[in-house]
């Protein structure tokens, strides 16, 4: 089993706030490119802001919202192929932030792509450099269980979800109602038109594959080539998603346990399973802290599912579990940052509750579903990213417009390349297999690797994807 080192450049990029790009969209819809604020003077990337209708069904009368855009031109203009847009996931990983920072850009894109494509990053609305959501209070309340046991627990969770969602509507008005990926896909196509590109190539990673499906269904003939990395099967219902997610997390922890046994990471006669059991028991007894604050078992399992997404987080997990057993300090396990926490979590949650359909009537099913996922994944008590998403949505005041369905694209749709790791706890292999069957002219490359999105961690995956983007026929 192979594990990888996570670049500190990427960690800093994902977890820190960045100053917005400067520039404004002039009349006629073209983009006014300016040097990116804070970027090195010799960096050729340029940044702009674009204004789009909040509601694309009424573009002439709708309120407007702003997005950040960044572009780096092809380094070899004589061999230029066209525009490569991308979404690195989240939702909330800022594509413009990646383009405007040389080290991050090189980490994501090999020189062969930078030579041949204008690489363009567009923010998902309400994230990155876009107009932010204005919501009251923290988006996550750990005093309310996401795994309610009975009717009273369900009522508390639904009430908390409703109150927070209403605060976003109060603070942000119509923007909070128009964050679904079909709307984001229209934003993307607006930028494509402003660039003067007839077609684009697109790399979608994780949430970016959800955006890719919406874009492909709305604008199928605008895509020259499509790479899906860490794909979400949007034909699955949310109960199917949480069950699949639970199995993937149990498998992911098994990979860590194997590594722990090989390296002797557990003290004494313990193994990884016993360590996590002890830590969760201490949490139940109120004996865990992080930075002096009490920590619940749900916080620990949520942090662990996040760390199991990251390559070479195994040593950090081992350190955190050992400290939890010995001292009760689990800051290494719960202070994981990223778009699923902190200020970015409000947008993450508002977007996904409009794209993962959780009917209001499903709230009463939460205790039953919680028992089911705990049986499937007992080590981390049923925790998974999609449980965290789904349990945040009952009571959310904006109904999801999405109806789960397989990809709906024409017969002449662009040949699609799908990348999948065997041990991906966020977007399990089974989803890649299903999407591969839904897209008749697709190729699925399977890697026996660990972690989320092989583009970032498997050299063979990146090489194959670059070859395809350069020549997709």
N, C-alpha and C positions, 0 to 999 in steps of 0.2 A: 504494500500500500504506500502510495506516494503522497506527501503533503508539501505545501508550498509556503514561501515567505510572502507576507502581505507588505507591499511597499508603503513606507510611511508617507510618500507623496500622495498616494491615493487616499489614505486615512485622513490626512489633513484636508485634502480637497473635499471629501464627503462630509466632514464633520464641522468645518468652520465656515463662518459667514464671509462673503466676499463683496467688495464694493461693486455697484452696478455699472454696466457699460454705459458709455455716453452716446449721444446721437439721437436723432428723432426721425420719424418717417415723414418725408415730404409729401406734398400733394401728388396725386397720380399713383400712389401705392408703391413707388420704388423705395429702396432702403438707403438712408443716408449713413454711409459707413464712416466711422471715426476710429482713431486708435483706441484700443480698449483701456479703460481706466485701470491703472495699477499693473498693466502688463509691461514686460521689458521693452525698451524703446526699439530694439531691433527685431521684435517679434512681428511677423507679417500679418497676424490675425487682425481683423477689424470687427468692431461691434456696432450694433444699432438697436434701436427700440422700434417695435412695430405696434400699431394700435389696431385692435380687431373688435368686432361687435361682441358684446357679451352673449347675445342670443342670435345665432346665425339664421334662425328662421325669420327674423325681422331685421336684416342688416342695415336698412335705411333709418330705422327709428330706435334701434336698441342703444342702451348705454354702451360705453366703450371700456376696454381694459387693455393694459400694456403687457407686452412680452419682451424678454431679452433675446437677442439673436447674435451669434458670433460666426464668423466665416474666416477660413484660411484658404487662400487660393492655391491651386495646384502648383507645386514647385517646378514642374516641367510643363509649361503651358503648351508646348508644341505636341505633347503626347496626352493632353488633357482629355479625359473621357466625359466628365460632366460633374454633377452635384451628388455628393454622398451625404445624406442626412442620417442622424442616429438619435436614439434615445437609450440612455444607459440604465434606466430602471428607476425604481423607487415605488411610486412616482415621487419625484423630488430631487433626484440626482441631476444637477444642472448641466445640460449639454453645453451651453455657452461657457460655463466655468471651465470645462475641460478644454475647449478649443483655445481659450485665451491664456492658458498656462502651459508653457512649452513642455515642462516635465510631464504633466498629466496627459498632454496631447500625444507625446511619444509613447507613453505607457499604453494608451488605448489603440494607437494607429501606427502600424509599421510604415517605414518610409515609402515602400512601394505604393501604398494607398495615397500618402501625402503627395507623392510625385504626380499622380494621375487624376486626382479628384480635388475639387473644391469641397472641403469638409465643412459642413454647416450644422451648428447646434441651435435648436429652438427650444426655449423653455416651455414646459407644460404650464398652462395658466395657474396662477396662485402659488407657483414654486419658483425657486431660483431668483432671478432678477425681475420676475413678473410682478404685477400688482398683487400684494399679499392679501390673504384673508384677514379679517378683523374679528376675532372670536374672543369671548370673555373667559378668563380663567384657564387652567391647564387642560389640554385636550384629553389627558389620561388621568383617571382618578383611581388609584390603587386601593382605596378603601372600599370600593365596590367590586365584588368578584365578577370576573368574566366567565366563571364556571358556576352559575347559580344552581343551587340544590333544589329549591322548591319555588312555589308561586311568589313568595315574598322576595326572594332573591332575584327572580326574573323582573318583578315590578321595580325594584331598586335600579337594576341595570338599565331597563328601558327608560326610566325617568331620567337617569344620568345622561344617557345618549340623547334623549330629546332636548334636555335643557342645554347641553353644549351645542347641539345643532342649531337650536333656535338663536343662541347667541351669535353664531356665525351669520345667520340670515339677518339678524338685527344689525350687525356691524358691517356686513359686506353687501347686503341687498341682493340684487339679481345675480351677481357673480357667483354666490354660493350655490345657486340653483343650476348653474351651467358649467360644470366641471367634468362631465362625462367624456370618455375618450372619443366618441363620435364628434363632439364639439372640438376637442383638441386636434383631431384629424383635419378638421376644416381650417383650424389655425395653421396647421402645417402646410396645407395646400395653398393657403393665402401667401405664405412666405415663398413657397415654390414659384408661384406666379410672379411675385415681386422680384425674384431672382432672374426671371426670364427663362426658366428651365422648362422645357416641354415635358421631360421625365426626370425622375430622380432614382438613385439607388438608395436603399434604406437598410440600416442595421438596427434591429430591435432586440434589446436585452431585457429579460424579465418583464416588468411592466411594459417595456417597449414593444413586446410581442403582442400585448393587448392593443396598444395603439396601432401596431401594424395591421391587425385584423380589421379594425375600424377603417383605417385608411384604404386598405385593399378593397373593402366592400364598397366604399364610397367612390374611390378613384382608381379602379383597377388598372386602367391603361396609362396611368401616370407613373407606374413603377417599372423601371428597367430591370432591377435585380433586387431580391429580398433575402436577407439573412435573419433567421430567428434563432436566438440564443437563450436557453433557459425559458422554454415556451410555456405559456399558460393555456390550458384547454378551456376556452370560453364556451364550449358546449356543455361543460359540467355544471351541475347545480351546486349551490354552496354546501349542502350536506355531503355530496360526493367529494368536493374539494377538501373539506376538513378531514374526511376519513382518509383520503389519499395522502394529505399532508401529514397526518398523524403517523401513518406507516413509514413515510419518508424520514421523519424525525427519529423514529425508533431505529431505523436503519442507520441514519447518520450517527446516532450515539453509539451504535455497535461498532462503527468504524473508529470512533474515538477510543472505545473500550479496548479494541484490538491494539491500537497504537500504545495505549497506556500499559497493557500487559507486556508489550515488546520492549518498552523503554523503562519499565519499573516506576511509573509516575506515581503510583499509589503507595502511601506509607504503610509499613508493617505488612500485615496479612490482608489488607483491604484490596479491593479491585475498584474499577471505575463505578460499577453499579452500586457497590456498597457505599462508596464515598457520596454519590449523589443522593442516595437514600438517607444517609446521615444528615446531609445538609438540609434536605427538605424537612426532615423530622425536626431539626433545630429551628427551621423557619416556622413550622407549625407551633412550636413552643415559644415563639417570640424571642429567640436568642440570636437572630442575625441582624447585622447592621451594615451600612455602606455610608462612609463619610459621616458617621455618627447618627444616621437616621435608620429607623427600623425597616426591615425588608421582609416582604411576604414570600411565600413559596411560589406564588404566581409570578412575581417579579424575577425570581431566580430562573424558573423554567422558560420564561419569555426571553431573558437574557441569553440563556444557553441555546435556544433555537436560533437566535440571531448569530451567535458565535459559530454555530455549526455551519453557517453559510459561508464563512470566511476561511480562505486557505491559510493553513498553518496557524490557526487559532488554537490548536490542540495544546500547546504549552501553556497558553493563557488559561484555558479551561482547567487544566491540571492544577495550575497555581491557585486559581480561584476556589476550586473544590477543596484543595488541601487547607487553604486559609479558612474556608468555611467550617471544615471539620475541627480544626485546631483552635481558632480564635473567634469564629463567628463573623469575620469581616469578609464580605463577598463583593466588595466594590469591583473586583476584576470581572465578575460575572454580570453585574447589572448595569454598570456604567458603560454601555456599549455604543451609545450615540447613534448616529445615522438618521435617515429620514423617518424611521419608525419611532422617533422619540423627540423630545424637546419641541421647539417652536415649529419645526417642519412637520410635526405629526398632525397638526390641525388640517393642513392641506392634504397630506397623505390619506387621512381618514375620510375627509369630505369627498375626495375624488373616488376612492375605492368603494365607498358606500353608494355611489352612483353607478358603479360598474360591476359590483358583485351583488347580484340580486338576492336579497334576503327579505322575503315577504313579511309584512308586519305580523301575520298570523303565525309565523315560525317562531316567534318569541317563546310561546308556550312549549316548544319542542326543545329548547335549550338544555334543560336537565337531562332529557333522554339522550340527546346527541352528546352531551358531556360524558355520560356514562359509556357511550359507545366508543368515543375516541380514547377514553382512558383505558378501556379494555384492549384497544388496538395498540396503544403506545403507553404502557404503564410506567416506563422509566421517568418520563417527564410529564406524566399525568395528562396526556392528551394534548399538550401544547403544540402549536404550530403557527406559522405566520397567518395562514388562512383562518384558523380559529380566532386569532387576535383581530383579524379584519372582520370576519362574520359576526362575532359577538358584539362588535362596536356599532353595528348597523340597525338592529331592532330598535325602533323608536326614532331613528334618524328622520328629520322632517322633510327631506327631499327624496321622493321616490326614484328608484332606479329605472332608467329608460331601457336598460339592457334586458333582452330575453335570451337566455342561453341557447346557442345554436352553433352548428358546425360552420366552417368558413363557407361563404357564398361568393364565389368568384367565377368569372367566365372561363370557358375551356381554353382560351388562349392566354390565360393569366401567366405572368412571368414565372419561369422556373424558380423554385424556392429552395434554399439550403437551410436545413435545421440542424442545430448543434445540441447535444445532450450529454451530460455527465451521468454516470451510473448512480452516484450517491449525492444527488442534489436535493437538499431538504426543503428548499423553497419551491422549486418547480420540478417535480419528480419526473423520472424517465417515462412513466406511463402516459403523461400528457404529451410528450414529444411523439410517442408512438401514435397516439390518437390523431394529432394534428397532421402527422405524416400521411395517415390514411385519408384525412379530409381533403388534402391537397394532392390531386392526382399526379401532377408533374413536379413533385418535390423529392429531395434527397435528404435522408436522415443520416448524419454521422454520429455514431455512438462511441463514447469514450469511457473507459473504465476508470474514471477519475473521481475525485472527491470535491464537493463544494459546488457553489452556484456559478453558472455561466462559464463554460469552458473557453470562450474567447479570451478571457482574462488570464487563464491559468494553464491551458493545454497548448503548447506550441504547435502541435499537429493540427489542432482545430483552427487556430488562427491562420496557419499557412493555407489550409484548404479553403477557408472562407475568403482570404485575400485573392487566391487564384480564381475563385468563382466570381467575386466582384469585378475583377479585371476582365474576365471573359465568361459571362454567364450562359452562353449558348451551348 
